[in-house]
């Protein structure tokens, strides 16, 4: 199963679950690389890679676990992103 091909609402559900795991876990040394990997697999391209690095850094630094990085990325991708208009010639 490819995470980047999921519907936007399934990605939202996974985002909420992954953020909850990040907030609850005391094993940040294990969850930080996992969250970076999952983020880069959920969102393709450069945007996904940057989000993966941000997610890793957010999880590895103590005290920053409360930031819902996956949900913020979902909002940036599906709510705030302008739709591209296709012009046919």
C-alpha positions as CSV (number, residue, x, y, z in Angstrom):
1,X,0.0,0.0,0.0
2,X,1.4,3.4,-1.0
3,X,0.7,6.2,1.4
4,X,0.8,8.9,-1.2
5,X,-2.1,7.4,-3.2
6,X,-4.5,7.4,-0.2
7,X,-7.5,9.7,-0.4
8,X,-7.2,13.0,1.4
9,X,-9.5,12.0,4.2
10,X,-7.6,8.8,4.9
11,X,-4.5,10.9,5.0
12,X,-6.2,13.2,7.5
13,X,-7.1,10.2,9.7
14,X,-3.5,8.8,9.5
15,X,-2.2,12.3,10.3
16,X,-4.2,12.5,13.4
17,X,-3.1,9.0,14.5
18,X,0.6,9.8,13.8
19,X,0.4,13.1,15.6
20,X,-1.2,11.3,18.6
21,X,1.6,8.7,18.6
22,X,4.2,11.4,18.5
23,X,2.6,13.2,21.5
24,X,2.3,10.0,23.5
25,X,5.6,8.3,22.8
26,X,8.5,8.4,25.1
27,X,10.7,6.6,22.6
28,X,11.4,9.7,20.5
29,X,14.7,8.2,19.3
30,X,12.7,5.5,17.5
31,X,9.6,7.6,16.5
32,X,11.5,10.5,15.1
33,X,13.0,8.7,12.1
34,X,9.8,6.8,11.6
35,X,7.8,10.0,11.5
36,X,10.2,11.5,9.0
37,X,10.0,8.5,6.8
38,X,6.2,8.3,7.0
39,X,5.8,12.0,6.2
40,X,8.0,11.7,3.1
41,X,6.0,8.7,1.9
42,X,2.6,10.4,2.5
43,X,3.5,13.5,0.4
44,X,5.5,13.2,-2.7
45,X,8.2,15.4,-4.2
46,X,10.3,18.1,-2.5
47,X,7.4,19.2,-0.3
48,X,7.3,15.7,1.2
49,X,11.0,15.5,1.8
50,X,11.1,18.9,3.5
51,X,8.1,17.9,5.6
52,X,9.9,14.7,6.5
53,X,12.9,16.6,7.8
54,X,10.8,19.0,9.7
55,X,8.8,16.1,11.3
56,X,12.1,14.4,12.3
57,X,13.5,17.5,13.9
58,X,10.2,18.3,15.7
59,X,10.0,14.8,17.1
60,X,13.7,14.5,18.1
61,X,13.8,17.8,20.1
62,X,12.3,17.3,23.6
63,X,9.2,19.5,24.3
64,X,8.2,20.0,20.6
65,X,6.2,16.8,20.5
66,X,3.0,18.8,21.0
67,X,3.2,20.3,17.5
68,X,0.8,18.4,15.1
69,X,3.2,18.3,12.1
70,X,1.3,15.7,10.1
71,X,-2.0,17.6,10.5
72,X,-0.4,20.9,9.7
73,X,1.0,19.4,6.5
74,X,-2.4,18.0,5.6
75,X,-3.9,21.5,6.0
76,X,-1.2,23.1,3.9
77,X,-1.7,20.5,1.2
78,X,-5.5,20.2,1.0
79,X,-6.9,23.3,2.5
80,X,-4.6,26.2,1.8
81,X,-3.0,25.1,-1.5
82,X,-4.5,26.8,-4.5
83,X,-5.7,24.5,-7.2
84,X,-3.8,24.5,-10.4
85,X,-5.8,25.5,-13.4
86,X,-5.4,23.5,-16.6
87,X,-5.5,25.6,-19.7
88,X,-6.1,23.7,-22.9
89,X,-4.8,25.2,-26.1
